[in-house]
Amino acid sequence: MKKSNVPFFEEQTKAALNQLLNVEYDQSMFFLLELDQEDKSDLKTNFDEIMNFWVLPEQIEKKFRLHEIAEILTTPRNEIPLWIKLSEEEKGQTYKMSISRRFRKLRVIRERHEYSPTLPFIQ
């Protein structure tokens, strides 16, 4: 299956940087990945388990460029994290993405976020 949500994820990250953190995207930026510790929900799908136990542990606290993190966070089934909290680590250089442990189709995410312009990003 084609990962059509990769470019969508990249555009939404740029929008979230602008709207939530008042920062313009720059290609020199890095992104750190962490699992949201407040997300205590049970994993409901096999892909949630694969991502949480096999894929993500090797990616935590490493620096990635936007296109790399978009590829990592888009599953082979074209799912993305249900929500992402974006915060600034190093002014203008490094930003942290604290993600939900659950990955869902874009349709589900749109419903959950009530079609927010920065979905799946939240404050």
GIHUNOR-V716711 format. One record per residue. N is the residue number from 1. RES is the residue in three letters. PSI is psi in whole degrees, -180 to 180 (NA if undefined). OMEGA is omega in whole degrees, -180 to 180 (none if undefined). D_LAST is the distance of its C-alpha to the last C-alpha in whole Angstrom. Layout:
# GIHUNOR-V716711
N;RES;PSI;OMEGA;D_LAST  N;RES;PSI;OMEGA;D_LAST
This chain:
# GIHUNOR-V716711
1;MET;139;179;31  2;LYS;138;-180;30  3;LYS;73;-177;26  4;SER;-13;179;25  5;ASN;-6;178;21  6;VAL;-53;178;21  7;PRO;-35;177;22  8;PHE;-46;180;19  9;PHE;-43;179;17  10;GLU;-45;180;18  11;GLU;-40;180;17  12;GLN;-34;177;14  13;THR;-44;178;13  14;LYS;-42;179;15  15;ALA;-41;-180;13  16;ALA;-41;177;9  17;LEU;-46;-178;11  18;ASN;-51;-173;13  19;GLN;-36;-176;10  20;LEU;-33;-176;7  21;LEU;-2;180;9  22;ASN;47;-179;13  23;VAL;137;175;14  24;GLU;135;179;17  25;TYR;141;178;18  26;ASP;138;-177;21  27;GLN;-15;179;23  28;SER;-4;-178;23  29;MET;150;174;20  30;PHE;157;178;19  31;PHE;133;175;16  32;LEU;149;-178;17  33;LEU;136;172;16  34;GLU;154;175;15  35;LEU;136;-180;15  36;ASP;115;-177;13  37;GLN;-17;178;15  38;GLU;-14;-179;13  39;ASP;99;-178;14  40;LYS;10;-177;18  41;SER;148;176;19  42;ASP;145;176;22  43;LEU;129;-173;23  44;LYS;-16;-178;24  45;THR;160;177;26  46;ASN;-37;-180;28  47;PHE;-34;173;26  48;ASP;-45;-180;23  49;GLU;-43;179;25  50;ILE;-48;-179;27  51;MET;-44;-174;23  52;ASN;-28;-177;22  53;PHE;-21;-176;26  54;TRP;-43;-173;27  55;VAL;-57;-172;25  56;LEU;-38;-179;22  57;PRO;-32;179;24  58;GLU;-12;-176;26  59;GLN;-11;-175;23  60;ILE;136;176;20  61;GLU;20;172;20  62;LYS;153;179;22  63;LYS;135;180;21  64;PHE;152;169;21  65;ARG;165;-176;21  66;LEU;-47;-178;19  67;HIS;-31;179;22  68;GLU;-45;-178;23  69;ILE;-31;176;19  70;ALA;-39;177;19  71;GLU;-43;-179;23  72;ILE;-43;-173;22  73;LEU;5;173;19  74;THR;115;-176;21  75;THR;166;175;23  76;PRO;-20;176;27  77;ARG;10;177;26  78;ASN;32;177;24  79;GLU;153;177;21  80;ILE;166;-179;17  81;PRO;144;-179;15  82;LEU;-37;172;13  83;TRP;160;179;10  84;ILE;130;174;8  85;LYS;126;-177;6  86;LEU;130;178;7  87;SER;157;-179;9  88;GLU;129;177;12  89;GLU;-49;-179;15  90;GLU;115;-172;18  91;LYS;118;176;18  92;GLY;-1;-175;18  93;GLN;-50;-172;19  94;THR;134;-179;17  95;TYR;141;-178;14  96;LYS;135;173;12  97;MET;110;176;11  98;SER;111;-168;11  99;ILE;155;171;12  100;SER;151;177;13  101;ARG;-11;-177;17  102;ARG;137;179;18  103;PHE;134;-176;18  104;ARG;164;176;19  105;LYS;155;-178;21  106;LEU;-36;179;19  107;ARG;-45;-180;21  108;VAL;-41;-180;19  109;ILE;-41;178;15  110;ARG;-43;179;16  111;GLU;-43;-178;17  112;ARG;-39;-177;15  113;HIS;7;180;12  114;GLU;44;175;15  115;TYR;35;177;15  116;SER;143;179;12  117;PRO;-13;-180;13  118;THR;12;-178;10  119;LEU;143;5;11  120;PRO;14;-177;10  121;PHE;137;177;7  122;ILE;167;178;4  123;GLN;NA;none;0
